[in-house]
Amino acid sequence: MKVFRACVIIIRRHIVSLGLYFGIFLALSVVMPALSAEQYGMADFSAMKPNFTVIDRDGGTPLSEGLRAYLSRHGSEVILEDRKDALQDASFFHATDYIVIVPQGFHDAFFGGREAMTETVVTTESAKGYYADGLVTQYLNQARLLKTAGNLDEETLVSMALDNLSIEAGAEIKRFEAGAPVDQVYHIYYRMGSYIVMVLIILCISNIMSSFRRPDLRMRNLCAPMKPRAMSLQQMLCGVLVSIAAYVLLTALGFGIYGPKLAGVDGRIIGLILLNFFVVTLVALSVASLAGLFIKGPNSQNAVANFASLGLGFLGGVFVPLDMLGEGILAAARFTPIYWYSQALDHICALASFSGDALAPIWRAMLTQLIFAGALFCLTLVAGKHLNQSERSFGSVRTELDA
């Protein structure tokens, strides 16, 4: 196992640089899931709070004051002067989302059976403004309904309208035949895990392969009593162990950081997440083996590692959710293994039952990843054989020993 021990020595010599990379990725694995969960998380819902302005030209009747009170429950009032230029500036500069003007005579028209209309100004492209306009419509419709229902004085009518509009229906989310849902940050952590594990494995494997491809070392190894196949198998064994170590390290890190958030989650779902992550680790090993054939120095090593991992990550939905990508990008992403990893992860985290139909897309996505890994390993063997038989295989390969 001399070749295997040499591979271990090479990894140990690069432990500082690899530790620096891992420290950066450790920070990313903590910060990015939290930021992404706030941006894309759909678990919590809170109503919008529009900024509104009420311009009362009807003398402050109970009806208009009730409108002001109702809007204040759902937004924040912005006090403006009743001047045309002030209202135009506030709307243009988005100081307020919605302006409602209660014209003079509105009270008399409303209770006199005539058409009573308010004037409104909605800030351009403001969803909050349209929401506030809907609130005004709800209040006036409730007041009209109570006016036709009985002979009520104005203050009682406004009070009853506000009471009726304050009634809210509660909603409770229940999951049947499943445990608690997977926490959003844990989901995002494993979505980013494919990028992190790919960079780490490419850096480790490329260091090993580039060291053994130095021309003087290759010619000396060809004269050694050990067969080239045995050397390759020992290098491959070291690469497998490095990949398993990266998988175990990142898995343990995920449990250490987000373990408390997994309380109540079905163990089978966590098992599927870990299995899917192991499959993508094999994909990362295959990509690293192929990329290592063409890396000839530290500079190209970093470039290839970042280009391959970032490119596959962006196409595969690591940094941007798949449902936010365009159809053209998705069509290209289907030819990358990380896309199928993200698809499997999304299906796993959304599981509500473990029937065959529910698990079918998960197994299909994992199988597709394994096909990618197998194809890349075969391509690595073919390309490696071609390079070993060509004169280019004895070209210059720069390592830290040349410095």
Secondary structure, 3 states (H helix, E strand, C coil): CHHHHHHHHHHHHCHHHHHHHHHHHHHHHHHHHHHHHHHHCCCCCCCCCCEEEEEECCCCCHHHHHHHHHHHHHCEECCCCCCHHHHHHHHHCCCCCEEEEECCCHHHHHHCCCCCCCEEEECCCCHHHHHHHHHHHHHHHHHHHHHHHCCCCHHHHHHHHHHHHCCCCCCCCCCCCCCECCCHHHHHHHHHHHHHHHHHHHHHHHHHHHHHCCHHHHHHHHCCCCCHHHHHHHHHHHHHHHHHHHHHHHHHHHHHHHHHHHCCECHHHHHHHHHHHHHHHHHHHHHHHHHHCCCCCHHHHHHHHHHHHHHHHHHHCCCCCHHHCCHHHHHHHCCCHHHHHHHHHHHHHCCCCCCHHHHHHHHHHHHHHHHHHHHHHHHHHHHHHHHHCCHHHHCCCCCHHHC
